[in-house]
């Protein structure tokens, strides 16, 4: 698991900055707050969990506010990724009222969404405990939010598949059909790229698995296969070639799929970690009193 600074170094930081700017631009000016508060009037805020959940996305508090004002202070009262109980205060903020009210929903949207992904991921990881099989996410992410969502998967104990189309070559059904066969597609890629990045092949049946094994694909994805097909397919894949189960995976059948053997899968990928996670519940309480100062 990478920490925030390491994960968002380089390209990730660029996407993060762009996404925060877009989120704030969507809201335009906070005319209600501008009409009610003087520019120098300050407010205090507390962010509180409203359920038992991991807390993910705390660094976004400062990043969002920094786009609106330099005159703010904030501190977390829990660690990034820490599990907390209902009603736990997780952060305190002091900032100009107008900036804080504009930032409120954007900050909460991020923290609720990312914490929910981490919570669901942790449930899946728990089901895999002791099997040696690693949980992967997919590219089924919200447009513009991929880096944040995949960060949340890591905070929940999962692993990232690939961040973009260039990180690993992946032969899916449309690629294979267009190329004519798995063998032809593998040969073409290896002729084009020197050195050739790792290649994963999506296999829909046992014949595809045999062809991908013979072609020495780095990873073989077993897509939407029955348990009997998976057992047969896994037996064909040598240990030096990675095996990934994908499609139709739920919390109920996850461990059963992981225990198919004697040659177990190396990975199980689950799209719902990012596309179907329920947001965790957090609230932000604001006050213009100075009783809860942020140092």
Order of alpha helices (4+ residues) and beta strands (2+ residues): alpha-alpha-alpha-beta-beta-alpha-beta-beta-beta-alpha-beta-alpha-beta-alpha-alpha-beta-alpha-beta-alpha-beta-alpha-beta-alpha-beta
